[in-house]
Amino acid sequence: MKSKHDLVRKVLRDSEDGLTVRQIVDLTQIDKDPLSRILQTMPDAYIDRWSGPNRGQYTAVWCVVVPPENCPRPTREES
């Protein structure tokens, strides 16, 4: 079974525009408090922006860094 970190990472990678904690909770069924700790410990997760205000409160929109593919090896013609 995958870890909760892996599940959160997959959900965030699948969402190009990022997600709020509430949206991640709805998609993963991970409770809010553990989810907040998970996001804080993920080195590739970051707050991309803030949405709102809604009733005077702003909401963080979380994203993850998607690492690029490795650079291809040069061919003889490129040397």
ABEGO torsion letter per residue (X at the ends): XBBAAAAAAAAAAABAAEBBAAAAAAAAGBBAAAAAAAAAABAABBBABBBOBBGGBBBBBBBBBBBBBBBBBBBAAAX
